Structures are given as C-alpha cells and as structure tokens.
Amino acid sequence: MNILLKRVLDRLVRTGNLKVTGPKGSTVVFGDGSGEPVHMHIKTAHAERAITFDPMLAVPEAYMDGELDIIEGGVLGMMRIAFQNMGSGGIDATWSKAIEGLRHAFRRLQQINTASRARRNVQRHYDLSGDLYRLFLDDDMQYSCAYFEQPDMTLDEAQMAKKRHIAAKLRLKAGQTVLDIGSGWGGLGLYLAKAFDVDVQGVTLSTEQHGVATDRAHAQGLQDRVHFDLKDYRELNERFDRIVSVGMFEHVGVNHFRTFFDKSATLLKPDGVMLLHTIGRSGVPWATSAFIRKYIFPGGYIPSLSEVMPAIEKSGLVVTDIEILRLHYADTLKHWGQRFAANRDKAKAIYDERFCRMWEFYLAASEAAFRWQDLVIFQIQIAKKNDTLPMTRDYMAKCEKALEMREMGHRQEAAAAEPAVARSVPARSVAVRSVAAKPARRRKVADRE
C-alpha cells in the first residue's frame, strides 16, 4: 500500500475494524477494532492511486471494474465504516472533504434540468429493461420507499401500506381528479382509481414506464379512468383536485424547485391538496454523491428541508403536514438488495458483470446512507388554503384502517372464490367477463383552466 493512502486511511478510519490489502499483497489494519470486520483488497496500482485522491468516486468505480474486492463485510459494511467516521476527525480531516465541497459549490451547474435534459436523465435510469426491475421490486413495481408498519412485513405488504399511507393524506372523494407527477409503472395511480373511484392522469418521461403503465390500465379495465402520458409536468395546463408526486422530486434539481411548486400551484384547484413524497436530508444541504450522479441518477439532487420550504412558501401554497420517514427506506433497500442477489445470474444475462457490481454497490451504499448518514423521506402535505383539511390528523389513521380492512376482505373473498373459478372457467375468461360487465365510464380527467 502506498504511503499516502495509508496516511489518508489512518486519519479517516478512527472507529471500526477495516483491513486493507494492497496490490502488492501487504495488509494494514485501521480503526479501533470495534464492530464487524471489513476486509478490502485493492488489486491494482491504478485503483490504489485513484482511491488516494478521490475515494468517494474511485472506490465504487474500482469495485465495478473488478479492481477492488470486498473479501469480508460487503459493500454495506464498508460504507458503514465510512459513514460512521464522517465528522469524527476522519473524512473531515482529508482533502476528500475539499473535493466534495467543490462538488457542492457547483451543484447548481450540474442540475440545470431543462425539459429536454430532464427527459434524457430519466431515460438513463428508468428506461433500463423492465425485466431488471422485476428481479428485485415488489409485484406492483413500486420503485420508492415502502412503509413498514411492522418490522416483519414483507416487501409487498409494506409497499401496499405505503400506498394506503399516501392515499389517506390526500383525503380523496369519489369523482375527483388526481394528477400523479412521475407515475412510474402506474401502480399508485391504479390503486387510487380502484380504491376511491377517482380519475387519474399520470405523467412520466420514461418510455418504458409509460408503456407498462398504459398496458396495466387496459388489463385492469381502467383505461377510461386512468391515463398515462409521456409528458413533462411543465407542459400541463389542466387543473386537478389532488396532486401526488412520489420519488420524482429528486430529479427536479435545486434550480427548478420554485418552478415545480409554482406549476403545482397553478395545476391545483382552490380546494386542492398535494402530497409530495421525496428523499431528503435531515442535515444541511450537500452535493449528490459523485457515483450516484455519474452512474445512477444523472441530474439528481437530494434536498434538505431548508431548501424545499422556501420554494413552497414563495409559490403561495400552504404546508399542512410534514412527516419524516427515517429507516423505512433502509429496510426497503435491504429487501431490494436481497432480491437482486437472489436473481443476480438473471441480471447478468440481461446486462453484464460490471453492471451487476454497479447495481450491488448502488443498493448497498444507498441502504447505508439511510441507516448511518442523513438520508430520510419527507412526506409533505400541501394545500391551497389552510381550512381545506381537518384540524387534526385523526382522519389519516381512520382512512388507512378502513383501506386495510377493505383489502383484507377482498383477499378473503378472492381466496374463497379461487377454487370455484379454477373448477369452472379459465381465470382469463373471468377477468374479461368482469371487465365487460362493468359499464364504461368516461369522465374528463381534469377541468381546463
């Protein structure tokens, strides 16, 4: 190991148990020996030099390229040691802080997300093969933080709980119009339409997601009530009773926060309610991880609450409720990582080994950031007027409970009916008959201004 890297790691790792083997085979131990051990093997001189000068980017790149292996402890363990040493005289004492400081200073230049650039950024990530996402997401393809009401919930159960939690905060009524900004594969919009008899318009910039969501709406017989458009939210002119946005705000960019909320205020009816669900920082504003920005979410930015609130206030909207979900995303990412590992060979068949190592690092490092750094989820409820919603939060819990009981009843009915269906007609025939029996209902998705 070169002397410079050894000095950096000596100052970086004050707590923990880190063993590093260099390209020449020598091994050095860092930290105070506490916690689970982690053993890294830097296999090339090239990787060793790069890690010395820019560890936050060079470590994941070396791992992706097979120039760094983690023999013991995995990526999660390595990131735990890194995050636990931040601010304890470790990372703050090295020049890597200066590099990250420069990235923070130039973050606005990196996030000039015009409509055309935003579309390209989204396509880089969300237009990857849908088969990849099916390997690790839940059955409903929810690619955002789940809500673990109980620690032993399955991923599918926690994602359903997330949809109930969001729906309760929207306080929906039958016949209302809902805009879903960043509608993904359509799961949330379809859920709201079925649960509340509302009309939903979803917008996405991902061609892959748009196609899947549209097909799902038709398959469920909801094409007259749920529409998905391949469109930027800035192009919309309709007005809606409700707006929901889950996992999209991270792609807006700090330069465009005011535009996002100004446009939301224009799109929301006078008695309208909006629910924003986004990753956020519990600490001060900081730059997006160089690895995440370069390989996973180009143009992405994780905001602090101090950056979001002024933009809401200046738009004339009223914040009516804020909830911070802390470790829910860490547990979600844990499930995703386990599922991806179980299907790694299938992912490699779709892409290659380098992609798999990149994805493994992304999922594990993200889990670590939610467990040991400052990443959380903001759920911000917003209204046009301060008297639109009840004065207490009781209505949220009541709605969630009612939805849960209804879903339990549907599951019991389905379980009871399944043997009879199996004995009589094919499931596909039943589904077609069910859709055909329901009269088509055509409503305008939204009122024009």
C-alpha positions as CSV (number, residue, x, y, z in Angstrom):
1,M,0.0,0.0,0.0
2,N,1.4,3.4,-0.9
3,I,2.3,5.7,2.0
4,L,-0.1,8.5,1.0
5,L,-3.2,6.2,1.1
6,K,-2.1,4.7,4.4
7,R,-1.9,8.2,5.9
8,V,-5.3,9.0,4.5
9,L,-6.9,5.9,5.9
10,D,-5.1,6.4,9.3
11,R,-6.8,9.8,9.6
12,L,-10.1,8.6,8.0
13,V,-10.8,5.5,10.0
14,R,-10.9,6.2,13.7
15,T,-13.6,3.7,14.7
16,G,-14.4,0.3,13.2
17,N,-12.4,-2.6,12.0
18,L,-11.1,-2.2,8.5
19,K,-8.4,-4.4,6.9
20,V,-7.0,-3.3,3.6
21,T,-4.8,-5.5,1.3
22,G,-2.8,-3.6,-1.3
23,P,-1.9,-4.6,-4.9
24,K,1.5,-6.0,-3.7
25,G,-0.1,-8.2,-1.1
26,S,0.7,-6.3,2.1
27,T,-2.2,-5.9,4.6
28,V,-2.8,-3.0,7.0
29,V,-5.5,-2.8,9.7
30,F,-7.3,0.5,10.5
31,G,-9.7,1.6,13.2
32,D,-10.1,0.7,16.9
33,G,-11.2,-2.8,16.2
34,S,-14.8,-2.3,17.2
35,G,-17.7,-3.6,15.2
36,E,-18.0,-6.2,12.4
37,P,-14.7,-6.6,10.4
38,V,-14.4,-5.4,6.8
39,H,-11.6,-6.6,4.5
40,M,-10.9,-4.8,1.2
41,H,-8.5,-5.9,-1.4
42,I,-7.2,-3.2,-3.8
43,K,-5.9,-5.3,-6.7
44,T,-4.3,-2.7,-8.9
45,A,-1.9,0.2,-8.6
46,H,-4.3,2.2,-10.7
47,A,-7.2,1.7,-8.3
48,E,-4.9,2.5,-5.3
49,R,-3.8,5.9,-6.8
50,A,-7.4,6.8,-7.7
51,I,-8.7,5.9,-4.3
52,T,-6.0,8.0,-2.6
53,F,-7.1,11.2,-4.3
54,D,-10.9,10.8,-4.7
55,P,-12.2,7.9,-2.6
56,M,-15.9,8.7,-2.9
57,L,-15.9,8.1,-6.6
58,A,-12.9,5.9,-7.1
59,V,-14.0,3.2,-4.6
60,P,-17.2,2.4,-6.4
61,E,-15.5,2.6,-9.8
62,A,-12.8,0.2,-8.8
63,Y,-15.4,-2.2,-7.4
64,M,-17.4,-2.0,-10.6
65,D,-14.2,-2.7,-12.7
66,G,-13.1,-5.6,-10.5
67,E,-10.1,-3.7,-9.3
68,L,-11.4,-3.8,-5.8
69,D,-12.9,-6.7,-4.0
70,I,-14.5,-6.7,-0.5
71,I,-13.5,-10.1,0.9
72,E,-15.3,-9.7,4.2
73,G,-18.2,-7.4,5.3
74,G,-19.6,-6.5,1.9
75,V,-20.3,-3.0,0.5
76,L,-22.7,-2.4,3.3
77,G,-20.1,-3.0,5.9
78,M,-17.5,-0.8,4.1
79,M,-20.0,2.1,3.8
80,R,-21.0,1.7,7.5
81,I,-17.4,2.3,8.5
82,A,-17.1,5.3,6.1
83,F,-20.3,7.0,7.3
84,Q,-19.6,6.3,11.0
85,N,-16.3,8.1,10.7
86,M,-17.7,11.1,8.9
87,G,-17.4,14.2,11.2
88,S,-15.3,12.4,13.8
89,G,-12.0,13.8,12.6
90,G,-11.9,11.2,9.8
91,I,-13.2,12.2,6.4
92,D,-13.3,15.8,7.5
93,A,-9.6,15.7,8.1
94,T,-8.7,14.7,4.5
95,W,-8.7,16.6,1.2
96,S,-11.7,14.5,0.1
97,K,-13.8,17.0,2.0
98,A,-12.4,19.7,-0.2
99,I,-13.3,17.7,-3.3
100,E,-16.8,17.1,-2.1
101,G,-17.0,20.8,-1.1
102,L,-16.3,21.8,-4.7
103,R,-19.0,19.4,-5.9
104,H,-21.4,21.0,-3.6
105,A,-20.4,24.5,-4.8
106,F,-21.0,23.5,-8.4
107,R,-24.2,21.5,-7.8
108,R,-26.4,24.1,-9.4
109,L,-24.5,23.8,-12.7
110,Q,-24.9,20.1,-12.6
111,Q,-28.7,20.4,-12.2
112,I,-29.8,22.6,-15.0
113,N,-32.7,20.2,-15.7
114,T,-34.4,21.7,-18.7
115,A,-37.3,19.7,-20.2
116,S,-35.0,18.1,-22.8
117,R,-32.2,17.4,-20.3
118,A,-34.7,16.0,-17.7
119,R,-36.0,13.6,-20.3
120,R,-32.5,12.3,-21.1
121,N,-31.7,12.0,-17.4
122,V,-34.8,9.9,-16.8
123,Q,-34.2,7.7,-19.8
124,R,-30.7,6.9,-18.5
125,H,-32.2,5.1,-15.4
126,Y,-35.9,4.3,-15.9
127,D,-35.7,3.1,-19.5
128,L,-33.4,0.2,-18.4
129,S,-35.0,-3.1,-19.1
130,G,-38.2,-3.7,-17.2
131,D,-37.0,-7.2,-16.7
132,L,-34.2,-5.9,-14.5
133,Y,-36.7,-4.1,-12.1
134,R,-38.9,-7.1,-11.9
135,L,-36.0,-9.0,-10.4
136,F,-36.0,-7.0,-7.2
137,L,-39.1,-4.9,-6.9
138,D,-42.5,-6.0,-5.4
139,D,-45.3,-7.3,-7.6
140,D,-46.7,-3.8,-8.1
141,M,-43.4,-2.4,-9.3
142,Q,-43.1,0.2,-6.6
143,Y,-39.7,1.8,-7.0
144,S,-39.8,4.1,-3.9
145,C,-39.7,3.8,-0.2
146,A,-42.1,1.3,1.4
147,Y,-43.8,1.9,4.7
148,F,-43.1,-0.7,7.4
149,E,-45.9,-0.6,9.9
150,Q,-44.4,-3.7,11.4
151,P,-40.8,-4.8,11.1
152,D,-41.6,-8.3,9.9
153,M,-43.8,-7.1,7.0
154,T,-42.9,-8.5,3.6
155,L,-41.9,-6.1,0.8
156,D,-45.3,-6.4,-0.9
157,E,-47.1,-5.7,2.4
158,A,-45.0,-2.7,3.1
159,Q,-45.5,-1.2,-0.3
160,M,-49.2,-1.7,0.0
161,A,-49.1,0.1,3.4
162,K,-47.2,2.9,1.6
163,K,-50.0,3.4,-0.9
164,R,-52.6,3.4,1.9
165,H,-50.5,6.0,3.9
166,I,-50.2,8.3,0.9
167,A,-53.9,7.9,-0.1
168,A,-55.0,8.8,3.4
169,K,-53.1,12.1,3.3
170,L,-54.8,13.0,0.0
171,R,-58.3,12.8,1.6
172,L,-59.8,11.6,-1.7
173,K,-63.5,11.7,-2.6
174,A,-65.2,9.8,-5.4
175,G,-65.3,11.7,-8.7
176,Q,-62.2,13.8,-8.0
177,T,-59.4,14.2,-10.5
178,V,-55.8,13.3,-9.5
179,L,-52.5,14.2,-11.1
180,D,-49.6,11.8,-10.5
181,I,-46.4,13.5,-11.3
182,G,-43.8,10.8,-12.0
183,S,-46.2,8.0,-12.3
184,G,-43.7,5.2,-12.8
185,W,-45.2,1.8,-13.8
186,G,-48.6,3.1,-12.8
187,G,-49.2,1.2,-9.5
188,L,-50.2,4.1,-7.3
189,G,-52.5,5.7,-9.9
190,L,-54.3,2.4,-10.5
191,Y,-54.6,1.8,-6.7
192,L,-56.2,5.3,-6.1
193,A,-58.6,4.8,-9.0
194,K,-59.8,1.5,-7.7
195,A,-59.9,2.4,-4.0
196,F,-61.6,5.8,-4.3
197,D,-63.4,5.9,-7.7
198,V,-61.3,8.8,-8.8
199,D,-59.9,9.7,-12.3
200,V,-56.1,9.8,-12.5
201,Q,-53.8,11.3,-15.0
202,G,-50.2,10.2,-14.7
203,V,-47.2,11.8,-16.4
204,T,-43.8,10.3,-16.9
205,L,-40.7,10.9,-19.0
206,S,-39.8,7.2,-19.3
207,T,-41.0,5.5,-22.4
208,E,-40.6,2.1,-20.8
209,Q,-42.7,3.0,-17.7
210,H,-45.3,4.7,-19.9
211,G,-45.8,1.6,-22.0
212,V,-46.1,-0.7,-19.0
213,A,-48.4,1.6,-17.1
214,T,-50.8,2.0,-20.1
215,D,-50.9,-1.7,-20.6
216,R,-51.7,-2.3,-16.9
217,A,-54.6,0.2,-17.1
218,H,-56.1,-1.6,-20.0
219,A,-55.6,-5.0,-18.5
220,Q,-57.4,-3.9,-15.3
221,G,-60.3,-2.3,-17.3
222,L,-59.4,1.2,-16.0
223,Q,-58.4,2.8,-19.3
224,D,-61.4,5.2,-19.1
225,R,-60.4,6.4,-15.7
226,V,-56.6,6.2,-15.6
227,H,-54.5,7.8,-18.3
228,F,-50.7,7.9,-18.5
229,D,-49.0,10.5,-20.7
230,L,-45.4,10.7,-21.9
231,K,-45.1,14.3,-20.9
232,D,-43.2,16.8,-18.7
233,Y,-45.3,18.2,-15.9
234,R,-44.4,21.7,-17.1
235,E,-46.4,21.1,-20.2
236,L,-49.7,20.6,-18.4
237,N,-52.5,23.2,-18.3
238,E,-55.3,21.3,-16.6
239,R,-56.4,21.8,-13.0
240,F,-56.8,18.9,-10.5
241,D,-58.4,18.3,-7.2
242,R,-55.4,16.4,-6.0
243,I,-51.7,16.1,-6.9
244,V,-49.4,13.4,-5.8
245,S,-45.7,13.0,-6.6
246,V,-43.7,10.1,-5.3
247,G,-40.0,9.7,-5.9
248,M,-39.9,12.3,-8.7
249,F,-38.8,15.5,-6.9
250,E,-35.2,14.1,-6.5
251,H,-34.9,14.7,-10.3
252,V,-36.2,18.2,-10.4
253,G,-32.9,19.9,-9.5
254,V,-32.3,22.6,-7.0
255,N,-32.5,25.3,-9.7
256,H,-36.1,24.3,-10.5
257,F,-37.7,23.9,-7.1
258,R,-39.6,27.2,-7.5
259,T,-40.8,26.2,-10.9
260,F,-42.1,22.9,-9.6
261,F,-44.1,24.4,-6.8
262,D,-45.3,27.4,-8.9
263,K,-46.6,25.0,-11.5
264,S,-48.2,22.8,-8.9
265,A,-50.0,25.8,-7.5
266,T,-51.3,26.6,-11.0
267,L,-52.5,23.0,-11.6
268,L,-54.2,22.7,-8.2
269,K,-57.8,23.7,-7.8
270,P,-58.7,26.2,-5.0
271,D,-59.7,23.4,-2.6
272,G,-56.9,21.2,-3.8
273,V,-54.5,19.0,-1.8
274,M,-51.0,17.8,-2.8
275,L,-48.8,15.1,-1.3
276,L,-45.0,15.2,-2.0
277,H,-43.0,12.1,-1.1
278,T,-39.3,12.6,-1.7
279,I,-35.9,11.6,-0.4
280,G,-34.4,14.4,1.7
281,R,-31.5,15.2,4.0
282,S,-32.0,15.6,7.7
283,G,-28.8,17.7,7.8
284,V,-27.5,20.7,5.8
285,P,-27.6,20.9,2.0
286,W,-24.8,18.9,0.3
287,A,-23.8,17.6,-3.1
288,T,-25.1,14.5,-4.6
289,S,-22.8,11.5,-4.4
290,A,-20.4,11.6,-7.4
291,F,-21.0,7.9,-8.0
292,I,-24.8,8.3,-7.9
293,R,-24.8,11.3,-10.2
294,K,-22.4,9.7,-12.7
295,Y,-23.8,6.2,-12.9
296,I,-27.3,6.0,-11.4
297,F,-29.3,9.3,-11.3
298,P,-27.7,12.0,-13.6
299,G,-29.1,15.4,-12.7
300,G,-30.4,14.1,-9.4
301,Y,-30.3,16.0,-6.1
302,I,-31.3,15.2,-2.6
303,P,-32.7,18.3,-0.9
304,S,-32.6,19.5,2.7
305,L,-35.9,20.7,4.2
306,S,-34.4,24.2,4.3
307,E,-34.2,24.2,0.5
308,V,-37.7,22.9,-0.1
309,M,-39.7,25.1,2.3
310,P,-38.8,28.5,0.8
311,A,-39.9,27.4,-2.6
312,I,-43.3,26.2,-1.3
313,E,-43.8,29.4,0.6
314,K,-43.0,31.6,-2.4
315,S,-45.5,29.7,-4.5
316,G,-48.3,30.7,-2.2
317,L,-49.1,27.1,-1.2
318,V,-49.7,26.2,2.5
319,V,-47.8,23.3,4.2
320,T,-50.4,21.4,6.3
321,D,-48.4,18.4,7.4
322,I,-44.8,17.1,7.4
323,E,-43.8,13.6,8.3
324,I,-40.2,12.3,8.3
325,L,-39.8,8.6,7.5
326,R,-36.4,7.6,8.8
327,L,-35.4,3.9,8.5
328,H,-38.2,2.8,6.2
329,Y,-36.1,3.2,3.0
330,A,-33.1,1.4,4.6
331,D,-35.4,-1.6,5.1
332,T,-36.8,-1.2,1.6
333,L,-33.3,-1.2,0.1
334,K,-32.4,-4.2,2.2
335,H,-35.2,-6.2,0.6
336,W,-34.2,-5.0,-2.9
337,G,-30.6,-6.0,-2.3
338,Q,-31.6,-9.5,-1.1
339,R,-33.9,-10.0,-4.1
340,F,-31.3,-8.7,-6.5
341,A,-28.7,-11.1,-5.0
342,A,-31.1,-14.0,-5.4
343,N,-31.6,-13.1,-9.1
344,R,-28.0,-11.9,-9.9
345,D,-27.5,-14.5,-12.6
346,K,-30.6,-13.3,-14.4
347,A,-29.5,-9.7,-14.2
348,K,-26.1,-10.6,-15.6
349,A,-27.8,-12.3,-18.5
350,I,-29.6,-9.1,-19.2
351,Y,-26.5,-6.8,-18.8
352,D,-23.1,-7.9,-17.7
353,E,-20.8,-8.4,-14.6
354,R,-19.8,-4.8,-14.4
355,F,-23.4,-3.7,-14.4
356,C,-24.3,-6.2,-11.6
357,R,-21.4,-4.9,-9.5
358,M,-22.5,-1.3,-10.1
359,W,-26.1,-2.2,-9.1
360,E,-25.0,-4.0,-6.0
361,F,-22.9,-1.0,-4.9
362,Y,-25.8,1.3,-5.6
363,L,-28.3,-0.7,-3.5
364,A,-25.9,-1.3,-0.6
365,A,-24.5,2.2,-0.4
366,S,-28.0,3.7,-0.5
367,E,-29.1,1.4,2.3
368,A,-26.0,2.5,4.3
369,A,-26.8,6.2,3.7
370,F,-30.3,5.8,5.1
371,R,-29.0,3.8,8.1
372,W,-25.9,5.7,9.1
373,Q,-25.8,9.0,7.1
374,D,-28.5,11.7,7.0
375,L,-30.9,10.5,4.3
376,V,-34.7,10.3,5.1
377,I,-38.0,10.5,3.4
378,F,-40.1,13.8,3.5
379,Q,-43.8,13.4,3.1
380,I,-45.1,17.0,2.8
381,Q,-48.8,17.6,2.6
382,I,-49.7,20.9,0.9
383,A,-52.9,22.8,0.2
384,K,-54.1,25.9,-1.5
385,K,-56.0,27.0,1.7
386,N,-55.4,26.4,5.4
387,D,-59.0,25.3,6.0
388,T,-59.3,22.6,3.3
389,L,-58.3,19.7,5.6
390,P,-59.4,18.7,9.1
391,M,-57.7,20.3,12.1
392,T,-56.3,17.1,13.5
393,R,-54.5,14.1,11.8
394,D,-57.1,11.6,13.0
395,Y,-58.7,11.2,9.6
396,M,-55.4,9.8,8.2
397,A,-55.3,6.8,10.6
398,K,-59.1,6.2,10.1
399,C,-58.7,6.1,6.3
400,E,-55.7,3.8,6.5
401,K,-57.5,1.4,8.7
402,A,-60.6,1.4,6.5
403,L,-58.5,0.7,3.4
404,E,-56.6,-2.1,5.2
405,M,-59.9,-3.7,6.3
406,R,-61.3,-3.5,2.8
407,E,-58.2,-5.1,1.3
408,M,-58.4,-7.9,3.9
409,G,-62.0,-8.5,2.9
410,H,-61.0,-8.6,-0.8
411,R,-58.2,-11.1,-0.1
412,Q,-60.6,-13.3,1.8
413,E,-63.2,-13.2,-1.0
414,A,-60.5,-14.0,-3.6
415,A,-59.3,-16.9,-1.6
416,A,-62.8,-18.3,-1.2
417,A,-63.6,-17.8,-4.9
418,E,-60.4,-19.2,-6.3
419,P,-61.2,-23.0,-6.1
420,A,-64.6,-22.4,-7.8
421,V,-63.0,-20.3,-10.5
422,A,-60.4,-23.0,-11.1
423,R,-63.1,-25.7,-11.5
424,S,-65.3,-23.7,-13.8
425,V,-63.6,-21.4,-16.3
426,P,-60.1,-20.1,-17.0
427,A,-59.0,-17.1,-14.9
428,R,-58.5,-15.0,-18.1
429,S,-62.2,-15.6,-19.1
430,V,-63.3,-14.4,-15.7
431,A,-61.2,-11.3,-15.9
432,V,-62.5,-10.5,-19.4
433,R,-66.1,-11.1,-18.3
434,S,-65.7,-8.9,-15.2
435,V,-64.3,-6.0,-17.3
436,A,-67.0,-6.4,-19.9
437,A,-69.8,-6.4,-17.3
438,K,-68.7,-3.1,-15.9
439,P,-70.2,-0.3,-17.9
440,A,-67.7,2.1,-19.4
441,R,-67.4,5.3,-17.5
442,R,-66.0,8.3,-19.3
443,R,-65.1,11.4,-17.4
444,K,-62.8,14.2,-18.3
445,V,-59.6,13.6,-16.4
446,A,-59.3,17.2,-15.5
447,D,-61.1,20.6,-15.9
448,R,-59.4,23.1,-18.2
449,E,-58.4,26.4,-16.7
